[in-house]
């Protein structure tokens, strides 16, 4: 994400580890943001206009899926504590706007039980959130926690953009084997680097994100203009002026042709035999 943004913004990066060999990022301030003693890192927020909170402690495997569900709870609670710490530091420092990475997994139950069985066509940001994993539950907790800061329940109102990120990785057919359901699902949820940077730029620079209730808070699905997209980006277009330029179906057109019209005749959306939906591959 930093590529293409560093020419436009002055960025301070914070991570829990030092830079490794070959790391292309700028210098990184090493801090443990889970530490409840915020005085150890509060100074990093001074004079900052916008915070982009992407940090996540993984229990193990892809999005923690190597860990039994009930064993994930303690680590996800640490992630919630980290979100609270960062929100608190930003609020105290007078930060104007806070972008927080939540996930499409916030509505993974709806995806699995309503979208793929064809009972619903599109998930909208204002649909009731029902996660199907502790990962999605924790991400929803960040979102609701951040709303308290946007609503002014802790003092002044701080702008919040909740980013329900789709699939921020290449959708290469070779990585999916015979799992056409998972492949088609990720074609729908893909977010390209170019569109990801555009979204973040618009989320930072849009002057007013106050909703009709007077709260500077918006929940957005962060996906590209994918042919198979089932997550609504209407509010991102209307409020932020987000106009995605990429479509996974076009980027990997040759793969799609082979997968869906040739060797694997499985056109259309994910079928009834889907493999877990957002809980296995969702951001």
C-alpha positions in Angstrom: 0.0 0.0 0.0 2.9 2.4 0.7 4.0 2.3 -2.9 2.3 5.2 -4.6 1.3 6.9 -1.3 4.7 8.0 -0.1 4.9 10.6 -2.9 1.6 12.1 -1.7 1.8 11.7 2.1 4.5 11.8 4.8 4.1 8.3 6.4 5.4 6.9 9.7 5.3 3.1 9.8 4.9 1.2 13.0 5.4 -2.6 13.4 6.2 -5.1 16.0 9.4 -6.3 14.3 12.5 -4.7 12.8 12.9 -4.5 9.0 14.1 -7.8 7.5 16.6 -8.2 4.6 15.0 -7.0 1.4 12.1 -5.2 3.1 11.2 -2.3 0.7 9.5 -0.2 3.3 10.8 3.0 4.8 12.2 3.0 8.3 9.9 1.3 10.8 9.2 2.4 14.4 9.2 -0.8 16.4 6.6 -0.9 19.1 4.3 -3.4 20.8 0.8 -1.8 20.3 -0.8 -4.5 22.4 1.0 -3.2 25.4 -1.7 -1.5 27.6 0.9 1.1 28.7 0.2 3.5 25.8 2.8 5.9 27.1 5.4 3.7 25.4 4.2 4.7 21.9 1.8 7.6 22.3 4.4 10.1 21.0 4.1 8.5 17.6 0.6 9.9 17.2 1.5 13.5 17.9 1.0 15.8 14.9 -0.6 13.0 12.8 -3.6 13.8 10.6 -4.7 10.3 9.8 -4.0 6.8 11.3 -4.3 3.7 9.1 -4.6 0.7 11.5 -3.8 -2.5 9.7 -1.9 -4.4 12.5 -3.0 -7.9 13.3 -1.6 -10.6 15.6 -2.1 -14.0 13.9 -2.8 -17.0 16.1 -1.3 -19.3 13.3 -1.9 -20.2 9.7 -3.9 -18.1 7.2 -5.9 -15.7 9.4 -5.4 -18.1 12.3 -7.2 -21.0 10.7 -4.5 -23.4 11.9 -5.8 -22.9 15.5 -9.0 -24.5 16.8 -11.8 -21.9 17.1 -12.0 -21.7 20.8 -8.3 -21.3 21.2 -8.4 -18.3 19.0 -10.4 -16.2 21.5 -7.4 -15.1 23.7 -5.4 -13.8 20.7 -8.4 -12.1 19.1 -8.9 -10.4 22.4 -5.4 -9.1 22.2 -6.2 -7.7 18.7 -9.2 -5.9 20.1 -7.1 -4.5 22.9 -4.6 -3.3 20.3 -7.4 -1.6 18.3 -8.5 0.1 21.5 -5.0 1.3 22.3 -4.4 2.7 18.9 -7.8 4.4 18.8 -7.2 5.9 22.2 -3.7 7.3 21.3 -5.1 8.8 18.1 -8.0 10.4 19.9 -5.8 11.9 22.6 -3.4 13.2 20.1 -6.1 15.0 18.1 -5.9 12.8 15.0 -8.6 13.9 12.5 -9.4 10.6 10.8 -8.9 7.0 11.6 -8.9 4.2 8.9 -9.3 0.8 10.4 -8.9 -2.6 8.6 -11.9 -4.7 9.4 -12.9 -7.5 7.0 -15.5 -8.9 4.6 -15.5 -11.7 7.2 -17.7 -9.5 9.3 -20.5 -10.8 7.1 -19.1 -14.2 6.3 -22.2 -16.0 7.6 -24.4 -14.0 5.3 -22.0 -14.8 2.4 -22.0 -18.5 3.1 -25.7 -18.9 3.9 -27.4 -16.3 1.7 -25.2 -15.1 -1.1 -23.8 -18.4 -2.4 -27.2 -20.3 -2.0 -28.8 -17.5 -4.2 -31.1 -16.2 -1.4 -29.5 -12.7 -1.6 -27.6 -11.0 -4.5 -25.5 -8.3 -2.7 -24.3 -7.6 0.8 -24.6 -3.9 1.7 -22.5 -2.3 4.4 -25.7 -1.5 6.4 -26.9 -5.1 6.4 -26.8 -6.7 9.9 -23.3 -8.2 10.4 -23.1 -11.9 11.1 -19.5 -13.3 11.2 -18.9 -17.1 10.9 -15.5 -17.1 12.7 -13.8 -15.7 15.7 -11.7 -13.7 13.2 -14.8 -12.1 11.8 -16.1 -11.5 15.3 -13.0 -9.7 16.3 -13.0 -7.5 13.2 -16.7 -6.6 13.9 -15.6 -5.7 17.4 -13.0 -3.2 16.0 -15.7 -1.7 13.9 -18.2 -1.2 16.8 -15.4 0.0 19.1 -14.4 2.6 16.5 -18.0 3.8 16.2 -17.9 5.0 19.8 -15.0 7.3 19.0 -16.7 8.6 15.9 -19.9 9.2 17.8 -18.1 11.2 20.5 -18.9 8.9 23.3 -15.3 9.3 24.6 -15.2 13.1 24.0 -14.6 14.8 20.7 -15.8 13.0 17.5 -13.0 11.4 15.4 -13.7 10.5 11.8 -13.7 6.8 11.2 -13.6 4.8 8.0 -14.1 1.0 8.5 -12.5 -0.9 5.7 -14.0 -4.3 5.1 -11.2 -5.5 2.9 -11.8 -8.2 0.3 -9.1 -10.4 -1.1 -5.9 -8.4 -1.4 -3.8 -11.0 -3.2 -3.4 -12.4 -6.7 -6.1 -14.8 -7.8 -3.9 -17.2 -9.6 -5.7 -20.3 -10.9 -2.7 -22.5 -10.1 -3.1 -21.8 -6.4 -6.6 -23.2 -6.2 -6.3 -26.8 -7.6 -9.8 -28.1 -8.3 -11.5 -25.8 -5.8 -13.5 -23.8 -8.3 -15.8 -22.4 -5.7 -13.0 -20.8 -3.7 -11.5 -19.6 -7.0 -14.7 -17.9 -8.1 -15.3 -16.5 -4.7 -11.9 -14.7 -4.7 -12.5 -13.4 -8.2 -15.5 -11.6 -6.7 -13.6 -10.3 -3.6 -10.3 -9.2 -5.2 -8.9 -5.8 -4.5 -6.0 -4.7 -6.7 -3.0 -2.7 -5.4 -4.0 0.2 -7.6 -7.6 0.3 -6.4 -6.5 -0.3 -2.8 -4.3 2.8 -3.0 -7.0 4.8 -4.6 -9.5 3.8 -1.9 -7.1 4.8 0.9 -6.3 8.1 -0.8 -9.9 9.0 -1.1 -10.6 7.9 2.4 -7.9 10.2 3.7 -8.7 13.2 1.5 -12.5 13.3 1.4 -13.4 16.4 3.4 -16.6 15.3 5.0 -17.8 11.7 5.8 -20.5 12.7 8.2 -23.6 10.5 7.8 -27.3 11.5 7.9 -27.2 10.9 11.7 -24.4 13.4 12.2 -21.7 10.8 12.9 -18.4 10.9 10.9 -18.4 7.2 10.4 -18.6 5.0 7.2 -18.3 1.3 6.6 -17.0 0.3 3.2 -16.3 -2.9 1.4 -12.9 -2.6 -0.2 -13.0 -4.5 -3.5 -12.3 -3.8 -7.1 -14.9 -3.5 -9.9 -15.1 -7.3 -10.3 -17.6 -8.9 -12.6 -18.6 -11.3 -9.9 -18.6 -8.8 -7.1 -21.4 -9.3 -4.5 -20.2 -6.7 -1.9 -21.8 -3.3 -2.5 -19.4 -0.3 -3.0 -22.2 2.2 -3.6 -21.5 4.2 -0.5 -17.8 4.3 -1.3 -18.6 5.8 -4.7 -21.1 8.3 -3.3 -19.3 9.5 -0.2 -15.6 9.0 -1.0 -15.7 9.2 -4.8 -14.0 5.8 -5.1 -14.0 4.6 -8.7 -12.2 1.3 -9.0 -10.4 0.6 -12.2 -9.6 -3.1 -12.1 -11.6 -6.3 -12.6 -10.2 -9.7 -11.6 -12.1 -11.2 -14.5 -10.1 -9.1 -16.9 -6.7 -9.2 -15.2 -6.8 -13.1 -15.2 -8.9 -13.4 -18.3 -6.9 -16.3 -19.7 -7.0 -18.2 -16.4 -10.8 -17.6 -16.2 -11.3 -18.9 -19.8 -9.5 -22.1 -19.0 -11.1 -22.6 -15.6 -14.7 -21.7 -16.4 -15.2 -22.5 -20.1 -12.5 -25.1 -20.8 -10.9 -27.7 -18.6 -13.2 -26.9 -15.6 -16.8 -26.2 -16.9 -18.1 -24.4 -13.9 -19.5 -21.0 -15.0 -21.3 -18.6 -12.8 -21.0 -17.9 -9.1 -20.0 -20.1 -6.2 -22.2 -23.3 -6.1 -23.9 -25.1 -3.2 -20.7 -27.2 -2.6 -18.7 -24.1 -1.7 -15.6 -24.5 0.5 -16.2 -22.2 3.5 -16.6 -18.8 1.8 -15.0 -15.9 3.6 -14.0 -17.8 6.7 -11.2 -19.6 4.9 -9.9 -17.0 2.5 -11.4 -13.6 3.5 -9.3 -10.7 4.6 
